[in-house]
Amino acid sequence: MTRSGDVSPTTIHQAKLDAMRRVRSHGGVPTFFDALVLAVPEHAEDEASRNLRRRLLTTLRSAGRGDEDPLARLARTPGTDLPGYTRSCSQGTGTPTVWQGRTLFKSVFDLGLYQQLLQRVRPATVIEIGSGSGGSALWFRSMGTAIGSPCRVVSVDLTPPPDADDDGVTFLRGDTAALADTLPPDVRGTWERPWLVVEDAHIHVPAVLGFFDPLLRPGDCLVVEDSLAKQETLRDFLTAGTHAAYMADSALLDLYGVNATSAVNSVWHVTDRVGRPDLGAGADGVAPAYRPAATVLPAAGRRSAVRPTGPAAR
Ligand SMILES: C[S@@+](CC[C@H](N)C(=O)[O-])C[C@H]1O[C@@H](n2cnc3c(N)ncnc32)[C@H](O)[C@@H]1O
């Protein structure tokens, strides 16, 4: 950036070279985004050009962070690039999306993002909290099969959809306030790893996070949907310290624009980066499987909030 807050012509020039490299690697086909990068004027001084340059660079740098500390991510990107009306239309207008005869309450952005996420995580078990009409559980199962990584799907709801059980898909009656009753060790003990846990009930979110946190292992993934209004809850959860060590998937969260998803800042991979040895055993009596990272943990053994740094912090 220049002193006036504009993006320097050199930086834009470099972004264009990178875009040309991407286009070449895509067999010469530019994405809409790459076409925009290639078209943006490097020197024009009008406000629209300056804003476009800033916006393009912000998106590229944000997505370019890859996996990052989720607290840093929460501080850095508090909002979404999705315009309100686009977001409102993105689950369907006259009708929601339908999958195998059942409505599916995923935005078109999330459908695309989950397809990418499933290919990265390749979950053996998808645990969905909040079944809706059952369409999303069936869709997860279909997508697992489509990518050659069939997954079992377990979906929990206060009122499970009737007659929706399918091959590999189980609907369970349960309350987010008391998941241990619905998912005791003998039930969840049969689930193969990796797990993809999707919170999509929006009630008792801290209880849901608190239930799964000690059960998650490296390679698992946690998604909290419709989280624009849950940012404070997510921050509180992370700040209090967690059993699992999470990394936010910024490449995915920003794939279609910064936080162009219902899961605003909340697609988290479980890593073996840092554990919480002071929290002891998890709900299954199993200690967190992470190497204690004494050099990273402060004296009290709590994970600390990482403050955003660098040119993309805003
Ligand atoms: C947004 S819908 C789920 C949509 C579905 N996952 C999809 O993508 O199509 C939210 C669901 O959460 C369920 N729900 C609400 N409160 C709940 C609670 N306390 N415990 C369990 N499920 C609850 C509702 O019955 C509803 O089906």
The ligand as an SDF file (V2000), in Angstrom:
LIG
                    3D

 27 29  0  0  0  0  0  0  0  0999 V2000
  -31.5510  -24.4830    9.9310 C   0  0  0  0  0  0  0  0  0  0  0  0
  -32.3630  -25.9830   10.3190 S   0  0  0  0  0  0  0  0  0  0  0  0
  -31.2220  -27.1940    9.7820 C   0  0  0  0  0  0  0  0  0  0  0  0
  -31.0740  -27.1980    8.3090 C   0  0  0  0  0  0  0  0  0  0  0  0
  -30.3420  -28.3670    7.7060 C   0  0  0  0  0  0  0  0  0  0  0  0
  -29.0810  -28.6580    8.3640 N   0  0  0  0  0  0  0  0  0  0  0  0
  -30.0700  -28.0650    6.2340 C   0  0  0  0  0  0  0  0  0  0  0  0
  -28.9730  -27.5630    5.8960 O   0  0  0  0  0  0  0  0  0  0  0  0
  -30.9420  -28.3190    5.4090 O   0  0  0  0  0  0  0  0  0  0  0  0
  -32.2410  -26.0050   12.0610 C   0  0  0  0  0  0  0  0  0  0  0  0
  -32.7580  -27.2550   12.7370 C   0  0  0  0  0  0  0  0  0  0  0  0
  -32.3840  -27.2080   14.1030 O   0  0  0  0  0  0  0  0  0  0  0  0
  -33.3710  -27.8680   14.8510 C   0  0  0  0  0  0  0  0  0  0  0  0
  -33.3120  -27.4780   16.2680 N   0  0  0  0  0  0  0  0  0  0  0  0
  -33.7350  -26.3230   16.8300 C   0  0  0  0  0  0  0  0  0  0  0  0
  -33.5230  -26.3420   18.1560 N   0  0  0  0  0  0  0  0  0  0  0  0
  -32.9300  -27.5190   18.4130 C   0  0  0  0  0  0  0  0  0  0  0  0
  -32.4420  -28.1210   19.6160 C   0  0  0  0  0  0  0  0  0  0  0  0
  -32.5450  -27.4990   20.8010 N   0  0  0  0  0  0  0  0  0  0  0  0
  -31.8820  -29.3270   19.5390 N   0  0  0  0  0  0  0  0  0  0  0  0
  -31.7900  -29.9800   18.3490 C   0  0  0  0  0  0  0  0  0  0  0  0
  -32.2270  -29.4640   17.1800 N   0  0  0  0  0  0  0  0  0  0  0  0
  -32.7920  -28.2500   17.2180 C   0  0  0  0  0  0  0  0  0  0  0  0
  -34.6900  -27.4730   14.1820 C   0  0  0  0  0  0  0  0  0  0  0  0
  -35.6940  -28.4490   14.4560 O   0  0  0  0  0  0  0  0  0  0  0  0
  -34.2820  -27.4170   12.7130 C   0  0  0  0  0  0  0  0  0  0  0  0
  -34.6110  -28.6080   12.0420 O   0  0  0  0  0  0  0  0  0  0  0  0
  1  2  1  0
  2  3  1  0
  2 10  1  0
  3  4  1  0
  4  5  1  0
  5  6  1  0
  5  7  1  0
  7  8  2  0
  7  9  1  0
 10 11  1  0
 11 12  1  0
 11 26  1  0
 12 13  1  0
 13 14  1  0
 13 24  1  0
 14 15  1  0
 14 23  1  0
 15 16  2  0
 16 17  1  0
 17 18  1  0
 17 23  2  0
 18 19  1  0
 18 20  2  0
 20 21  1  0
 21 22  2  0
 22 23  1  0
 24 25  1  0
 24 26  1  0
 26 27  1  0
M  CHG  2   2   1   9  -1
M  END
$$$$
